Amino acid sequence: MKRNTLYLFTLFVLLGLVLSACAAATSEPQDGEAEGFTRGAILSRVKDRGKVICAGRTDLLGFGYLDDAGNNLGFDIDLCRAVAAAVLGDMNAIEIVPIPASDRGPVLQSGEVDILSRNVTWTSSRDASWGNFTIIMFYDGQGYMVRKDSGIETQEDMDGASVCVTSGTTTEKNLAADLAFHGVEFEAVIFEDTASVYGAYEEGNRCDVTTSDRSQLAAVKEGFADPDAHVILPMIISKEPLTPAVPHGDDQWLDIVKIVMFGLIHAELLGVTMDNVDEMMSSDNPKVIDLLGDGADWGYSDLGLEKDALANAIKAVGNYGEIYNRYMGPNGIAFTLPRGANEHWTNGGQIYAPPIK
């Protein structure tokens, strides 16, 4: 009898330990997972706090930077503003959290930001462990920048050179792979934050070469004391598809951010601009009417948005082409960079979005 009682007691203790372990496993986030996000959770918290929190930059001309009055400007910033306008009806209802490259994964994994919009390259490993990537909004590729009088024109000319690069980035890995392929020995001068990379390069006594996405090199070159003293070499050594990303776990929020991006792309194709949105409401083109919310439900009711969500986004920041040209077009306020692959597919580029219908 006593033996049976002891057996039952031991069994209950073991069962309790198993149940406790299961509860801990389901209640605590695993590595690479945001804390407890379910469908609708991020939209709910955005509405409760009254703003969208975006991880971004304040130091990269054209993409995320501060003007003389301290206002956040840039291509990536406008993508965040578009989401805020669509969700909250206010493009200024955003908070930009500046982060170094090394924090991009952690802020998504922890779920402490709603969107990462910080010239981040979409890769398979990042998609698996960081968060959900949305849609490619900027096609880029890695390149090299050197001083015009350096005599460097090819990778082979970089043998024995020092190269400034940001740590923890695809840039660092691509650099090593490319120069190894060309049989070149080099010294990597590594910095955690990108501003230090370019500061060291411009000083002229730390490194002979710097490398990053070509759009970033164009932006940085424009900010140098003597831009004409530097040249971006013509070779492109990688694919760098840049896209906003969101935390794992909330499919609704992922869909919201994606569809806002779709809307900006389609608006340019359909001739809808930030200035003519109201006028285009009376268009006889059913694609325009659907886009602006006066036609068929493009999914807004399932996403918890108002029917004019995309119209508000376009009215706030303009269509894709307006955003690009504002900062990087022929009269861009940051610098000039031909659109190239960032033209629409109808113009020989790669910008393409699923239908809004």
DRENDRENDREN-521971 format. One record per residue (C-alpha): residue in one letter; z, x, y; residue number from 0. Coordinates in Angstrom, 2 decimals, decimal comma, padded with zeros to 5 digits. Example, Ala and Ser with C-alpha at 12.3 -4.5 7.8 and 13.67 -1.06 7.14 Angstrom:
A	007,80	012,30	-004,50	0
S	007,14	013,67	-001,06	1
// end
This chain:
M	000,00	000,00	000,00	0
K	001,00	002,78	002,38	1
R	-002,15	004,67	001,45	2
N	-004,32	001,64	002,31	3
T	-002,51	001,20	005,62	4
L	-003,09	004,85	006,52	5
Y	-006,73	004,52	005,56	6
L	-007,23	001,47	007,78	7
F	-005,39	003,15	010,67	8
T	-007,64	006,20	010,41	9
L	-010,72	004,00	010,24	10
F	-009,74	002,15	013,44	11
V	-009,07	005,41	015,27	12
L	-012,48	006,77	014,29	13
L	-014,16	003,52	015,28	14
G	-012,48	003,67	018,68	15
L	-013,69	007,22	019,24	16
V	-017,26	006,24	018,37	17
L	-017,21	003,26	020,72	18
S	-015,79	005,40	023,54	19
A	-018,51	008,00	023,05	20
C	-021,21	005,31	023,11	21
A	-019,81	003,81	026,29	22
A	-019,75	007,21	027,98	23
A	-023,33	007,94	026,90	24
T	-024,62	004,68	028,33	25
S	-022,63	004,72	031,57	26
E	-023,17	008,33	032,63	27
P	-026,60	009,59	033,71	28
Q	-028,35	012,11	031,50	29
D	-029,91	015,26	032,95	30
G	-032,91	014,37	035,10	31
E	-031,99	010,70	035,45	32
A	-030,97	008,81	038,58	33
E	-027,67	006,98	038,36	34
G	-028,19	003,53	036,92	35
F	-031,36	002,40	038,71	36
T	-032,82	-000,83	037,40	37
R	-035,66	-002,98	038,66	38
G	-034,95	-004,12	042,22	39
A	-031,99	-001,80	042,83	40
I	-033,65	000,48	045,39	41
L	-035,27	-002,36	047,34	42
S	-031,88	-004,07	047,47	43
R	-030,08	-001,01	048,81	44
V	-032,85	-000,33	051,34	45
K	-032,52	-003,86	052,69	46
D	-028,72	-003,64	052,70	47
R	-028,64	-000,41	054,69	48
G	-031,60	-001,38	056,87	49
K	-033,55	001,84	056,49	50
V	-035,59	003,91	054,06	51
I	-034,25	007,39	053,34	52
C	-037,01	009,95	052,84	53
A	-036,65	013,59	051,82	54
G	-039,11	015,53	053,93	55
R	-039,62	018,43	056,27	56
T	-039,13	019,11	059,93	57
D	-040,82	022,52	060,03	58
L	-044,40	022,11	058,77	59
L	-046,96	021,35	061,44	60
G	-049,20	018,42	060,56	61
F	-047,12	017,19	057,62	62
G	-043,47	017,02	058,68	63
Y	-042,29	018,53	061,97	64
L	-040,44	017,82	065,22	65
D	-042,20	017,37	068,55	66
D	-040,77	018,65	071,84	67
A	-038,64	015,51	072,13	68
G	-037,20	015,93	068,63	69
N	-039,22	013,10	067,06	70
N	-040,29	013,38	063,41	71
L	-044,08	013,52	063,15	72
G	-046,62	014,28	060,48	73
F	-048,78	012,98	057,65	74
D	-045,87	012,79	055,18	75
I	-043,60	011,18	057,76	76
D	-046,17	008,46	058,46	77
L	-046,32	007,60	054,75	78
C	-042,56	006,96	054,89	79
R	-042,98	004,91	058,06	80
A	-045,64	002,80	056,33	81
V	-043,20	001,91	053,53	82
A	-040,46	001,05	056,04	83
A	-042,88	-001,18	057,97	84
A	-043,94	-002,94	054,77	85
V	-040,42	-003,46	053,41	86
L	-038,35	-003,89	056,57	87
G	-040,95	-004,75	059,21	88
D	-039,91	-001,70	061,26	89
M	-041,69	001,66	061,04	90
N	-038,74	003,36	062,74	91
A	-036,23	002,18	060,12	92
I	-036,30	005,54	058,36	93
E	-034,03	008,55	057,97	94
I	-035,68	011,89	057,26	95
V	-033,50	014,24	055,22	96
P	-034,88	017,78	055,57	97
I	-034,64	019,70	052,30	98
P	-035,80	023,10	051,02	99
A	-038,33	023,29	048,21	100
S	-035,58	023,99	045,67	101
D	-033,91	020,62	046,37	102
R	-036,94	018,42	045,78	103
G	-036,17	017,77	042,11	104
P	-032,39	017,35	042,52	105
V	-032,60	014,74	045,30	106
L	-034,91	012,61	043,14	107
Q	-032,87	013,10	039,98	108
S	-029,67	012,07	041,74	109
G	-031,35	009,12	043,41	110
E	-029,84	010,05	046,77	111
V	-033,16	009,43	048,54	112
D	-035,57	006,53	048,25	113
I	-038,76	008,59	048,61	114
L	-039,69	012,25	048,42	115
S	-042,57	012,78	050,83	116
R	-042,64	016,53	051,33	117
N	-045,97	018,15	050,35	118
V	-044,93	018,09	046,71	119
T	-047,40	018,88	043,93	120
W	-047,63	016,40	041,07	121
T	-047,24	018,18	037,72	122
S	-046,51	016,93	034,22	123
S	-043,08	018,59	034,02	124
R	-042,02	017,22	037,39	125
D	-043,19	013,75	036,44	126
A	-041,12	014,00	033,27	127
S	-037,92	015,35	034,77	128
W	-037,86	014,78	038,56	129
G	-038,99	011,22	039,17	130
N	-042,03	008,95	039,32	131
F	-045,05	010,19	041,24	132
T	-047,11	007,52	042,96	133
I	-050,72	008,22	043,96	134
I	-052,45	011,36	045,22	135
M	-052,59	011,11	049,00	136
F	-053,73	014,67	049,72	137
Y	-055,88	016,95	047,58	138
D	-055,03	020,57	048,18	139
G	-055,35	023,98	046,55	140
Q	-053,48	027,25	046,81	141
G	-054,92	030,13	048,78	142
Y	-054,05	033,41	050,46	143
M	-053,60	034,41	054,08	144
V	-053,85	038,00	055,31	145
R	-054,12	039,83	058,60	146
K	-057,70	040,07	059,72	147
D	-057,49	043,87	059,99	148
S	-055,88	044,31	056,54	149
G	-059,14	044,98	054,73	150
I	-058,13	042,48	052,03	151
E	-060,96	040,19	050,97	152
T	-060,42	039,67	047,23	153
Q	-057,57	039,60	044,72	154
E	-058,50	043,11	043,60	155
D	-057,86	044,31	047,17	156
M	-054,26	043,11	046,76	157
D	-053,42	045,79	044,17	158
G	-050,08	047,29	045,23	159
A	-049,63	044,73	048,03	160
S	-046,46	042,78	048,79	161
V	-046,78	039,00	048,83	162
C	-044,35	036,60	050,56	163
V	-043,78	033,38	048,59	164
T	-041,30	030,50	048,30	165
S	-039,07	030,47	045,22	166
G	-038,91	027,57	042,79	167
T	-042,43	026,34	043,55	168
T	-045,72	026,02	041,71	169
T	-046,93	028,49	044,35	170
E	-044,79	031,28	042,89	171
K	-046,06	030,63	039,35	172
N	-049,70	030,34	040,43	173
L	-049,46	033,63	042,33	174
A	-048,18	035,52	039,31	175
A	-050,78	033,98	037,00	176
D	-053,72	034,59	039,32	177
L	-053,00	038,23	040,11	178
A	-052,19	038,95	036,45	179
F	-055,57	037,49	035,51	180
H	-057,22	039,88	037,98	181
G	-055,22	042,84	036,66	182
V	-053,44	043,31	039,96	183
E	-049,94	044,75	040,35	184
F	-048,02	043,41	043,33	185
E	-044,54	043,00	044,75	186
A	-043,32	039,42	045,22	187
V	-041,10	039,03	048,28	188
I	-039,30	035,79	047,53	189
F	-037,49	033,47	049,93	190
E	-035,75	030,18	049,22	191
D	-036,96	028,41	052,37	192
T	-040,57	028,35	053,49	193
A	-039,86	029,12	057,14	194
S	-038,48	032,52	056,12	195
V	-041,63	033,23	054,12	196
Y	-043,88	032,87	057,13	197
G	-041,46	034,52	059,51	198
A	-041,36	037,60	057,30	199
Y	-045,14	037,60	056,91	200
E	-045,79	037,29	060,65	201
E	-043,36	040,12	061,41	202
G	-045,79	042,37	059,58	203
N	-043,35	044,76	057,94	204
R	-042,20	042,76	054,88	205
C	-045,42	041,66	053,21	206
D	-049,16	042,14	053,37	207
V	-050,13	038,71	052,06	208
T	-048,68	035,20	051,99	209
T	-049,73	032,36	049,76	210
S	-049,33	028,59	049,68	211
D	-051,41	025,41	049,79	212
R	-054,38	025,98	052,08	213
S	-053,38	023,05	054,28	214
Q	-049,95	024,61	054,76	215
L	-051,49	027,98	055,57	216
A	-053,71	026,32	058,18	217
A	-050,67	024,64	059,73	218
V	-048,60	027,82	059,79	219
K	-051,45	029,95	061,13	220
E	-051,82	027,55	064,06	221
G	-048,18	028,15	064,99	222
F	-048,38	031,95	064,99	223
A	-048,23	033,86	068,28	224
D	-051,78	035,11	067,62	225
P	-053,55	032,78	065,18	226
D	-056,82	034,70	065,46	227
A	-055,19	037,81	064,00	228
H	-054,94	036,11	060,60	229
V	-057,49	034,74	058,16	230
I	-057,26	032,36	055,18	231
L	-059,30	033,83	052,34	232
P	-061,95	031,54	050,81	233
M	-060,74	031,52	047,18	234
I	-058,79	028,53	045,83	235
I	-056,59	029,46	042,88	236
S	-055,07	026,13	041,84	237
K	-055,15	022,35	042,02	238
E	-052,38	020,95	044,22	239
P	-052,42	017,13	044,22	240
L	-049,80	016,05	046,76	241
T	-048,12	012,66	046,40	242
P	-044,97	010,80	047,40	243
A	-042,46	010,45	044,57	244
V	-039,56	008,09	043,87	245
P	-036,52	008,22	041,55	246
H	-036,90	007,27	037,90	247
G	-035,72	003,89	036,65	248
D	-036,86	001,29	039,21	249
D	-040,39	000,12	038,42	250
Q	-040,40	-002,34	041,29	251
W	-039,79	000,36	043,89	252
L	-042,42	002,59	042,30	253
D	-044,93	-000,27	042,54	254
I	-044,01	-001,01	046,16	255
V	-044,59	002,57	047,31	256
K	-047,82	002,85	045,31	257
I	-049,27	-000,36	046,65	258
V	-048,44	000,53	050,25	259
M	-050,46	003,73	049,69	260
F	-053,27	001,66	048,13	261
G	-053,28	-000,51	051,24	262
L	-053,67	002,42	053,64	263
I	-056,62	003,72	051,63	264
H	-058,39	000,36	051,37	265
A	-057,85	-000,39	055,05	266
E	-060,06	002,54	056,04	267
L	-062,82	001,45	053,66	268
L	-062,64	-002,11	055,04	269
G	-062,56	-001,08	058,69	270
V	-059,02	-002,34	059,30	271
T	-057,20	-000,23	061,89	272
M	-053,81	-000,28	063,55	273
D	-055,40	-001,85	066,62	274
N	-057,51	-004,58	065,01	275
V	-055,19	-005,94	062,30	276
D	-054,58	-009,26	064,06	277
E	-058,28	-009,68	064,83	278
M	-059,24	-008,93	061,24	279
M	-057,02	-011,77	060,02	280
S	-059,95	-014,06	060,82	281
S	-062,47	-011,93	058,91	282
D	-064,83	-013,67	056,49	283
N	-064,44	-010,78	054,04	284
P	-062,14	-011,98	051,23	285
K	-061,07	-008,39	050,49	286
V	-059,78	-008,04	054,05	287
I	-058,03	-011,39	053,91	288
D	-056,28	-010,48	050,65	289
L	-055,25	-007,08	052,02	290
L	-053,68	-008,61	055,11	291
G	-051,86	-011,33	053,21	292
D	-053,76	-014,49	054,17	293
G	-055,62	-014,74	050,88	294
A	-054,64	-014,39	047,26	295
D	-051,23	-013,00	046,35	296
W	-051,86	-009,29	045,76	297
G	-048,46	-008,96	044,07	298
Y	-046,16	-009,28	047,06	299
S	-044,22	-012,21	045,60	300
D	-043,47	-010,28	042,39	301
L	-042,39	-007,26	044,43	302
G	-040,04	-009,15	046,72	303
L	-042,13	-008,50	049,83	304
E	-043,50	-010,72	052,56	305
K	-047,21	-011,49	052,38	306
D	-047,93	-009,49	055,55	307
A	-046,27	-006,33	054,20	308
L	-049,49	-004,29	054,08	309
A	-050,65	-005,67	057,42	310
N	-047,37	-004,44	058,93	311
A	-047,82	-001,00	057,38	312
I	-051,36	-000,64	058,75	313
K	-050,35	-001,95	062,16	314
A	-047,53	000,61	062,27	315
V	-049,31	003,84	061,30	316
G	-052,99	002,99	060,87	317
N	-055,23	003,38	057,85	318
Y	-055,56	006,54	055,76	319
G	-058,24	008,02	057,99	320
E	-056,26	007,32	061,14	321
I	-053,22	009,11	059,72	322
Y	-055,28	012,11	058,60	323
N	-057,19	012,37	061,88	324
R	-054,05	011,93	063,98	325
Y	-052,76	015,27	062,78	326
M	-055,67	017,18	061,20	327
G	-058,89	015,57	062,43	328
P	-061,36	017,03	064,95	329
N	-058,93	016,16	067,75	330
G	-055,76	016,37	065,67	331
I	-052,51	016,99	067,52	332
A	-051,45	019,61	064,93	333
F	-054,58	021,46	063,81	334
T	-058,10	020,82	062,52	335
L	-058,79	020,74	058,80	336
P	-062,02	019,27	057,38	337
R	-061,24	016,39	055,02	338
G	-063,26	017,75	052,11	339
A	-061,81	016,27	048,93	340
N	-059,72	013,98	051,11	341
E	-062,77	011,96	052,05	342
H	-063,14	008,62	050,29	343
W	-065,03	008,61	047,02	344
T	-067,79	006,72	048,83	345
N	-068,28	009,79	051,06	346
G	-068,20	012,36	048,28	347
G	-064,44	012,91	048,27	348
Q	-061,68	012,04	045,82	349
I	-059,58	009,50	047,70	350
Y	-059,64	006,34	045,59	351
A	-057,21	003,48	045,05	352
P	-057,01	000,51	042,65	353
P	-058,02	-002,86	044,12	354
I	-055,72	-004,95	046,28	355
K	-056,15	-008,38	044,71	356
// end
